[in-house]
């Protein structure tokens, strides 16, 4: 239980915040760049750590 509380919960919060920021940035794209019809948001793939 301590592992979930101290490691996974902060990681989950960080992932949720990052997803929120990416979604907000993606929704802002059409307003700021109307001349680019198909602009995709590319993120580097997350690689699992060995730790």
DAKA-V521786 format. One record per residue. N is the residue number from 1. RES is the residue in three letters. PHI is phi in degrees with one decimal (none if undefined). OMEGA is omega in whole degrees, 0 to 359 (NA if undefined). NEAR is the number of other ideal C-beta (glycine too) atoms within 10 Angstrom. Layout:
N_RES_PHI_OMEGA_NEAR / N_RES_PHI_OMEGA_NEAR
This chain:
1_UNK_none_179_5 / 2_UNK_-64.0_179_6 / 3_UNK_-64.8_179_8 / 4_UNK_-63.2_184_9 / 5_UNK_-68.9_188_9 / 6_UNK_-95.9_182_9 / 7_UNK_-115.0_186_10 / 8_UNK_-75.7_181_10 / 9_UNK_-64.7_175_11 / 10_UNK_-61.7_178_10 / 11_UNK_-64.8_177_9 / 12_UNK_-63.2_179_11 / 13_UNK_-64.2_179_10 / 14_UNK_-64.0_179_10 / 15_UNK_-63.8_179_11 / 16_UNK_-65.4_178_10 / 17_UNK_-64.2_179_10 / 18_UNK_-64.5_178_12 / 19_UNK_-63.7_178_10 / 20_UNK_-62.7_180_10 / 21_UNK_-65.1_179_10 / 22_UNK_-65.7_179_12 / 23_UNK_-65.1_180_11 / 24_UNK_-67.2_179_9 / 25_UNK_-65.1_180_11 / 26_UNK_-67.4_179_12 / 27_UNK_-75.0_178_9 / 28_UNK_-82.8_184_10 / 29_UNK_-58.3_182_13 / 30_UNK_-63.4_180_11 / 31_UNK_-72.4_185_7 / 32_UNK_-85.0_182_9 / 33_UNK_-128.4_181_10 / 34_UNK_-74.2_183_8 / 35_UNK_-82.1_180_5 / 36_UNK_-102.2_185_9 / 37_UNK_-71.6_184_7 / 38_UNK_-123.9_177_4 / 39_UNK_-111.1_183_12 / 40_UNK_-102.5_179_6 / 41_UNK_-96.7_182_9 / 42_UNK_-108.4_179_6 / 43_UNK_-118.0_175_7 / 44_UNK_-66.4_181_5 / 45_UNK_-71.4_177_5 / 46_UNK_-76.6_179_8 / 47_UNK_-107.5_180_6 / 48_UNK_-65.7_179_5 / 49_UNK_-86.7_182_5 / 50_UNK_-86.8_184_4 / 51_UNK_-89.3_NA_3
